[in-house]
């Protein structure tokens, strides 16, 4: 019976660094990424006309029309472009994102 106890103890001693790495991975990488995805999804769901946004490609514009998948952006006088909703990066006004920068 003492051999079983020794084997279990050795297994626990050998496996705790792997468990610790998993916990660190969760709190440093996975959890913050999930929070950021939720924040971005919430932002995309709450878009409305007249919001001033920036696309992932760096185009600044004002929303003139919305559908489930696309957004019409006014980028200059008499110039509108149609972009995918997922191409929107953030609001021009950073306080609207919940950032206080």
C-alpha positions as CSV (number, residue, x, y, z in Angstrom):
1,X,0.0,0.0,0.0
2,X,2.8,2.5,0.6
3,X,3.8,2.2,-3.0
4,X,0.4,3.5,-4.2
5,X,0.7,6.5,-1.9
6,X,4.1,7.3,-3.2
7,X,3.0,7.0,-6.9
8,X,0.0,9.4,-6.3
9,X,2.2,11.9,-4.5
10,X,4.8,11.8,-7.4
11,X,2.0,12.2,-9.9
12,X,0.6,15.2,-8.1
13,X,4.0,16.8,-7.8
14,X,4.7,16.2,-11.5
15,X,1.3,17.5,-12.7
16,X,0.8,20.7,-10.7
17,X,3.0,22.9,-13.0
18,X,0.7,21.9,-15.9
19,X,-2.4,22.7,-13.9
20,X,-0.8,26.0,-12.9
21,X,-0.1,26.9,-16.5
22,X,-3.7,26.1,-17.4
23,X,-5.0,28.5,-14.8
24,X,-2.6,31.2,-15.9
25,X,-3.6,30.7,-19.5
26,X,-7.2,31.0,-18.6
27,X,-6.9,34.3,-16.6
28,X,-4.2,35.9,-18.8
29,X,-5.5,35.0,-22.3
30,X,-8.9,33.3,-22.6
31,X,-10.9,35.3,-20.1
32,X,-9.8,38.8,-21.3
33,X,-10.4,37.7,-24.9
34,X,-14.0,36.6,-24.1
35,X,-14.7,39.9,-22.4
36,X,-13.4,41.9,-25.4
37,X,-15.5,39.8,-27.8
38,X,-18.6,40.4,-25.6
39,X,-17.9,44.2,-25.6
40,X,-17.4,44.3,-29.4
41,X,-20.5,42.2,-30.0
42,X,-22.5,44.6,-27.7
43,X,-21.1,47.6,-29.6
44,X,-22.1,46.1,-33.0
45,X,-25.6,45.3,-31.8
46,X,-26.2,48.8,-30.5
47,X,-25.1,50.7,-33.6
48,X,-27.7,53.3,-34.9
49,X,-28.0,56.0,-37.5
50,X,-25.8,59.1,-37.0
51,X,-23.2,57.2,-35.0
52,X,-19.7,58.3,-35.9
53,X,-17.5,55.2,-36.4
54,X,-14.1,54.0,-37.6
55,X,-13.8,50.8,-39.8
56,X,-11.1,48.3,-39.3
57,X,-9.5,49.7,-42.5
58,X,-9.3,53.1,-40.9
59,X,-12.2,54.8,-42.7
60,X,-14.0,57.4,-40.7
61,X,-17.7,57.9,-41.3
62,X,-21.2,58.5,-40.1
63,X,-23.8,55.7,-40.3
64,X,-26.7,56.6,-42.6
65,X,-28.5,53.2,-42.8
66,X,-28.3,49.8,-41.2
67,X,-29.2,46.3,-42.0
68,X,-28.5,43.0,-40.1
69,X,-25.3,42.5,-42.1
70,X,-24.3,45.8,-43.7
71,X,-23.9,49.5,-42.8
72,X,-24.0,52.5,-45.1
73,X,-21.4,55.1,-44.2
74,X,-21.2,58.7,-45.2
75,X,-17.5,59.4,-45.6
76,X,-17.8,62.8,-47.4
77,X,-20.4,65.1,-49.0
78,X,-22.4,63.0,-51.4
79,X,-20.1,59.9,-50.9
80,X,-21.5,56.9,-49.2
81,X,-20.0,53.4,-48.9
82,X,-21.5,50.1,-47.9
83,X,-19.5,48.0,-45.4
84,X,-20.0,44.9,-43.5
85,X,-21.1,45.4,-39.8
86,X,-18.1,43.2,-38.8
87,X,-15.8,45.7,-40.5
88,X,-16.6,48.4,-37.8
89,X,-13.8,48.8,-35.3
90,X,-15.0,51.4,-32.8
91,X,-16.8,54.6,-32.3
92,X,-14.9,57.9,-33.2
93,X,-15.9,59.2,-29.7
94,X,-14.0,56.8,-27.4
95,X,-16.2,57.7,-24.4
96,X,-19.1,56.0,-26.1
97,X,-17.2,52.8,-26.1
98,X,-17.0,52.9,-22.4
99,X,-13.3,53.9,-22.5
100,X,-12.4,56.9,-20.5
101,X,-9.3,57.8,-22.5
